[in-house]
């Protein structure tokens, strides 16, 4: 399924690629850092920063965009998206930005054009609450964290 999404470049993203899929069956579009070339962002271990992407999008009603970590940055450098997944609502018209955090042991430098996160556009299901005095029983019931066990089989 393909949907049309309007996108606008901000001045500080000139010359950078638009979000793009990196393979034919990729689910996420890679987002790039729109930091100034002469002012990369250094993330010390434990530090976080809001990294601009230089784009503004207009999602269609009934959709959202989720901003997620890139697995390679996570496993190689301990870099992740702090509020993963970050949600971009269909009515948001501000710049898409990524809250990166360095959970690794070494400083990490975010340079202009670096692929820093991925964005997945997905449908949203709206709910209407039906308040009740009881809920149907299930085999799990109210069992919470860890109630289904740790091992397979």
Secondary structure, 3 states (H helix, E strand, C coil): CCCCCEEEECHHHCCCCCCECCCCCCCCEEEECCCCCCCCEEECCCCEEEEECCEEEECCCCEEEEEECCHHHHHHHCEEECCCCEEEECCCCCCCEEEEEECCCCCEEECCCCEEEEEEEEECCCCCCCCCCCCCCCCCCCCCCCCCCCCCC
